[in-house]
Amino acid sequence: MRLFPSLRHVDKFRTVFDFGGREVAHWFPGHMAKGLKQMKASLKSVDCIVEIHDARIPLSGRNPLFQNTLDVRPHILVLNKMDLADLSNKQKILKKLERDGVKNVLFTDCLKQADNSIKKLVPTVLEILENKPRFNRDENIDYCMMVIGVPNVGKSSLINALRRTNLKKGRASRVGGEPGITKAVLTKIQVSERPKMYLLDTPGVLPPKIESVETGMKLALCGTILDHLVGEDIIADYLLYSLNKLRNFSYVEKYELQEPSDDIQLVLKRIAVKLGKTQRVKALTGVGNITVTIPNYTAAAYDFIRAFRKGDLGQVMLD
């Protein structure tokens, strides 16, 4: 990363993000409500709950409804996308999760062809179940897990990684870059032969009421809420604020800025110019209408957000 002669002006950057009186988005589509009902109904055939969440927000945005309604089963928390997360304070995160009652945690990168953490999942489940009642499933020789989580954290990628690792087979579940790909609880998908283990895929379910605007922004930045429901401009501004707060100035080098900035309009203008993202608009002048070329701020914001989500701006921990 480039070194700057002086970063004294950085101390004047925002220390609090102004949400401008925005309300927390209520984003609980019908398929989510239906999905939660189906999850509850399917519990009788499930030995273990595997909750998957984004490793960049290990403490924020987990759906409390999962804990309230599905915690009657043994539980593993899989923190996926670890390749995108700054895990330098991993032990502190694990201690905080343990205080919240989460003891079994795995960090994964489900898109990686060979992820050692994925290999540990089935043995971890067996170890947890060894001294736990299997409810009305004692007579079953096979095992069944249910994978749950908010949208777009990698549930389908986890299933495909388990099949690739344990069965040497390809994808059984559709993967998408936008939240809301899996719409309904699917039939059982086999993810291991010895022992025989199946997994129920479920739709991503957000809380019907997100706890705070800050949590909502973190979820939006990580792609679990559709961008247009929050607005690319506000997500991009929150990203800039977060990077500056973390002293992560990777965006300066990527987009060839002169120095770090706290002004999202200036940053987006620079991004638009660098990428050639412009738009022609009509402007009223003293001599009539003329067409002028201006930076396309929305396209620039979109590129800035995608760069973060792909890891192009470095490893980041938002919690």
Protein Blocks (a to p, Z undefined) as FASTA:
>chain_A
ZZdfblklmmmpcfbdcehhpacdddddfklmmmmmmmmmmmmmpfbdcddddfklmmgo
pafklmmmmmmpccddddehklmpccklmmmmmmmmmmnopabdcdddfkbmbafklmmm
mmmmmmmmmmgcehjmmmpmbdcddddddehiopmmmmmmmmmmmnopacfbdcdfbehk
ambdcddddfbfbdcdddddddddddfbdfbfklmmmmmmnopacfklnopklmmmmmmm
mmmmnopaklmmmnopabdcfbfklmmmmmmmmnopacddddddfkbccddddddfklmm
mmmmmmmmnopnopadfZZ
